[in-house]
Amino acid sequence: MHAPNDPASVPDPVAVFHGLLTDEGQALLAELRTYEPGRELALATRLRRRHPAELVSAAIAQARLRQRAVAKFGAEDASRMYFTPDGVEQATRASVAAYRAGRFAALGVRSLADLCCGNGGDAIALARAGVRVLAVDRAPLACAVARANVEALGLADRVEVRRADVTEVDTTGFDAVFADPARRGGRGRIFDPEAYSPPLSWAVEAARRAPRAALKVAPGIPHEAVPEDAAAEWISDGGDVKEAVLWFGDSFRGGPQARATLLPGPRTLVGAGLPDPPVGPVGRYLYEPDGAVIRAHLVAEVAEEVGGRLIDPTIAYVTADAPRPTPYASAYEITDTLPFNVKRLRALLRERGVGTLTVKKRGSAVEPEELRRKMKPSGPNAATVFLTRVAGAPSMLLGRPLTR
C-alpha cells in the first residue's frame, strides 16, 4: 500500500484520460450527456456502484468541461470533443479559429506547424480549411486530448499531434507557422509578453523564419510592442474582443499595420493612417466603435466613414449630425446632453417614463450598476444613458439605439 502523499499513489492523468476512450468510458460519457450541474454527489454515488470511482470522476469532470465548451465550439462539436480545464479557458473560439484558418488558406498555405496546440481547436479549424497540420505541445495530457479530438472529428488524416518542446521543433518545409504561447500561469493571467510560455520574443523569431506566420496574443498588447515587420489584427466576435493576431511574411510587409475584424461577417476595417478626428459638440447621433476598432486605434477611420467628430479628445465616442450606419460602430440617436447630475437624470427618466435603462460609460468613474440602483426606473419606455466626458466635463447623454 502506498502512503496518501506517495507520488506512486497519484493517478497518471493521461492514463485516466485514456480510460474515457475505452468502451466503458464512452458508455459513461453517453450517460452523462444529460448531466445537470449541482447533482454531482448523487450522480457520482449512483455511477460508482457500477464503474471505478476514478473513471466516474473523470467522466463527470469531462461532462462539465463539455458544457463549458459549448460557448466556444458549439453544441455539436463540444459534445464529441475532449478538454482540459486550461484548454477550455485558453482555446480560441471556433468562429475566430475558422476565420484565421480561412486567411491562411487564402494565402495559399497548405501545410502549417501549430505550436502550443493545446486541445487542438486551431488545428481542427485549419484541417477543416484544407491545411495539413503538425500540432505540437509539450504537455502529455494536452497532446492526448488533441489527438482524441482530431480522431473524434474525423480529421486524423490531416493532423499529426506531436509531444515536444516547441522551441526544438524544426518547422522547415512548412508553408506557415502558427503559435499560441500560454498566457496563463499558476497565478492566473500573464500580462508580460516575455513571461508567456514560450516568451513572445521567441515566438516572433520563429515567425520570422517561416514564409508566413501568425502569433495569437492578448488583445491588450500595446501597439509599441508590435514588431515593425508585423501586421496586427484585433478580432471581435458578437461585439466582444477575443484576441489580437500578429501576422508575419511578405504578404504583410509594407501594407497597413493595423486592422480590426468583426465577426460574424467577417467585416474588416483597415488602417489608413488618418490623423486624429476633430473634436466638436455632441450632435444628434452618437457612434460607439466596436472594441476591436478601438484596440486597433482605428476610431479616426470610423469618424471619417460617418462624417463625424469626437466629443472629447480622450474618449472613443464619435458624434455626427446625420445618420450614417456603419458595421464598425453601434449608432444611437441622442435626445439629451446634460452635465452629470444624478437628481436631474432621475427626474428626466421619470418624465420620459423610462423603465428599462441601459447604462454605458467611458471616461467616467461612476459604476453603471450603482447608478441604475439610484435611478429606480419605472415606465414603459427604454433608454440608454452614456456616462462620459464632453470637452473635458463630466456629462450624461441620453438616447436610444438607432434602428437600421
N, C-alpha and C positions, 0 to 999 in steps of 0.2 A: 504494500500500500504506500502511496506517495503522500507526503505532507501537503496540506492545502496550498502552501506557498512554493511548493516544489515546481520548477519550470516544467518538469515532465508531466505534471498534472494539468497543465494548461492546454486546452484543445487547440490543435492546429487550425487556424481559421480557414485555410484553403481546403483542408480535408473536410471540415464541417460544411463548407460551401458545396463541395463536390457531392456531399450527401443529398443535397437538394436536387441534383441532376439524376439521381437513381429513380427507379420506378416508385419506390416508397416516398421519396421526396417529392416527386411530381404529383403523386396522389394527394399528398398533404397540401401542396400549393393549390391544387384544383379545389380542394375542400375549403380553402381559405379565400377563394375568390369573392365570397360574400362576407368577408371579415368585417366586423364592426368595431371601431376603436372604443375602448372603455370596457370591453368584455374579455380582456386578455386572460385574467386569472381563471375565470370559469372555463374559458375555451382551452387554455393550456392544461388545466386539470383533466378535462374530458379526453383531450387528444393523447395525453401521456399514458393513458390506460392502454393505448394500442400502439404507440410509437415511442422510440427512445426520446428521453427528455431533451437531449442536446439537439436532435433533429427538429423537434417541435418548436423549441425556442428560435432556431434559425429560420424555420418556415414562417413563424409569426412575425419575426423581425423583417423578413423579406416581403411579406404581405403589406406591412406597414410602409416600407420603402416604396413599394409599387404604387401605393395610394398617393404618396407624396410626389412621385414622379409623373403622375398624370398631367399636372400643370405644365410640365416641360416637354413631355414626349407624347401626350395624347393617350387616351384610354386603351386603344388597340395595341400600340407598341409597348406601353408600360406594363400591360398585363402579361406580356410574353418575355419581357426583359428582366435582368437581374441587376442589383445595385448594391453599393456600399453606402454608408451614411455620407462620407465625404464625396462620393461620386454623385449622389443626388444633389448635394449642396453646390458643387462646383461645375456640374455638367452644363454645357451650352444648351439653351432652349432649342428644340428641334427645328423650329421655323428659322432661327438665326443660323443654325448649322447648315440647313438646306440652302439658305441664301448664299452663305460663304462658299459652300461646295459648288454652287452654280457659277460663282465668279471664277473659281479655279478652273472649272470645266470650260468656261467661255474663253479662258486664256490659253486653252489647248493643253492643259495639264492632264496627263493620262496615268501618271504614277506619282505617288506622294508618300513621304515619310511623316507620320503623325507622331510627334514626340510629346511625351507626357499624356498618353491617350486616355488615362483614367478608365471609366467604364465603357468607353468606346463610342460615345454619342457622335462625335465628329467623324470618326472612321465610318460609321454607319451611313451618315449623310453623304460622305464622299463616295462611298461604294455605290450608293443609290444613284449618284450623279455620273456613274461610269468610270470612276477613278480607281485604279488598283492601289491598295494602301498597305504600308508596313506600319502597324500600330505598336508603339514601344512604351513601356512603363517599367519602372524598377520595382514596383510593389507586386509581390506574388499574387495577392488576392485581387488587385485591380486587373491583372492580366487574366486570371482565371475567369473573372466576371466578364471582361471584354470578349474573351474567346467564346464564352457561353452565349453572349448576346449576338455576335455575328452568326453563330450557328443557329440560334433560335429564329433569327430573321432571314435565314437563307442566304447569307452573304459570305459564308466561309471561303468560297472560291475566289473572292475579291479582296479579302483582308487576311493578312498574316499578322498574328499577335506574337510579339517577342518580348520576353522579360530581359531587360538590360538597363544599364545606366545610359541615359540618352546622350550624355556627353561623350560616350565612347562609341556611338553608332556611326558608321560610315554611310553618309547619305549620297555619296557619289552615284550618279546614274539615275537618280530620281528627278522627275521634272520639277518638283517643288517640295518644300518643307513647310509643315505647319507645327507650331509649338504653342503649348498652353501651360506655361510654368505654374506650379501650385502657388496660390496667393493666400493660403490659409495655413496656420500653424497650430501648435498646441494652445496658444492664447487667442486664437481667432484670426480675424482678417489681417493680412500683412499689407502695409501701405508703402513701405520702402521697396522699390523695384529690385534693388540689389539683395534684398532678403527673400525674394522669390526663390523657388526651388525648381530648376536651377536659376541662378541670377539672370536678370533681364540682359545684362551685358553679354553673357554667354549666348543667350538666345539670339541677340542681334547679330553677333558674329557668325553664328550658324546660318542665320537667314541670308547674310551677305554672301556666303559661299554657295548658295543654291541659285539656280536660274530664276526661280520665283519663290516667294515665301510670304507667310503671314504669321504674325505673332498676336495671340489674344492677350490683352492687357486690361487692367481695371479702367472703367470709364472715367475715373477721376485723375488719370495720368496728366501731369502738367504738360502744356504744349512745349515748354522748353526741354522736356525730357524726351521728346520725339526726335529720333535721329534725322539729320538733314537729308539723308538719302531714302527716307521712308515716307510713304503717304499714309496719313492717319484717317481712319473712318470710325465714326461713332454710330452705333446701331441701337435703335429703339424698337420695341415690339408692343403694339397696342398702347403707345404713349409712354411706356416705361423704358428708360435707358438700360440696356442689358450689358453692353461691353464696348470696348474700343479694339480696333484691329490695326496693326502696323503692317503695311504691305511693302514688300521689297522686290526689286527686279527692274529690268529695263523698261517694262511696261509702265512703271510708275515714276521713273526719273524725268524731271523737267516738267511734270504735269502739276495739277492742283495738289497741294499738300494736305488739304483738309476737306472732308466731305461728311455729310450726315445722311444716313439711310433710315427710312421709316418703313417698318413692316406692320401689317401686311402691305403688299404692293408688288415689288418694292418701289419706293419713291426716293430718289437720291438728289440731294442739293449739294452742288459742288462749289467750293470756294472760288470767288472771282477776285480776291484781293481788294475788296472795296474799303474805302475809309469809313470811320465810324459815322453812323447816321446823325443827322441834325437832331437837336432837342427842341421841343416845342410844346404848346399847350395840349391838354387832352382833348381829342376830337370825339366824334360820335361813336367811333369804333375802336376797340382795343384788340390787339392780337397777342396771344400768349404762345411764343415759339415752342415747338417740341423740345424736350430735354436734350435730344441728340444734336439739334441745331445749336442750342446754347453751348453745349460742351465743345462743339466744333468751332465755336466763335464765328458763326455764320448768321448772326442776328441782322447784320447790315444787308445781307442778301435778301432776307425776308422783308426788311423795311423797303428795299428798292422794289421788290415784287408787288407790294401792296400800296406803294406810293406813300409810305408813312414816315414817321419820326419817332424818336424816343421820348418818353415822358420824363426821363431823368437820365443823366449821362452814365449812371452806375446801375441802372435797372433794365433788365431784358424784357420790357413791355414796349410794344410798338403801337402807336396810335395813328389813326387816319380819319379823314373826313368823309370818305366814300367807302362802301363795302367792296372789297376785292378778296373773296375767299381764296385761301391757299392751303395746300395739303401739309405745309410745314408749320402751321400755327393754328390754334383754336381761336375763332373770332367771336367777339361779344359786342353787343350794342350797349353803349353806356348811357344811362339816364341821368345819373347824378355824380358830380365830383365835389367832394367836401373835405375840409380839414378833418383830421382824425378826432372824433369825439363820440364816446360810447352812448351818451344820453341822446345825442342828436340822431345817431344811427338807429337806436331803438325806436325813437318817435317816427322816423321815416319809414321803418319797416311796418310799424303798426298802421300808419297812414296808408301804405300800399297794400295792406292785407297779405304780407309775406309770411307763409307758414313753413316753407321749405327754403332753407338758406344754405348756400354753398359758400364757404369762406376760403379764399386763396390769399396767399401772402408772398411777397418778395420785397426784401429790404425793410421788413417790419419785425419788431421783437414780440409782438402780440401773438399768442398761441391761438390758432383757429378754434379749437375745442373750447377753450376758456371764453372766447368772445361769443361763441354760439350759445353757451350756457347763460351768459348775461343777457342775450337778446330775447330769449324765450319766445321765438317766433310763433305766430298763430295766424292762420288765414288760409285762403285757397290758392294763393299765388306763390310762385317760386322766383328766386333772385340769386344773383352771385355778387358777393362783395369782395373787392380786391383791397387788401391792406398793403400799402406800398408808400413810395415817396414820389412826389411830383415836384420837380425843380428843387429837390432837397428837403421839402416839407412833408412830414407825415400826413398821409391822405387816405381817403376812402373813395373807392369808385364803385358805384352800384350799377348793375346791368343784368343782362340775360344773354345766353348763348345765341349766336346768330345762326338761324337755320338756313341750310343750303337749298 
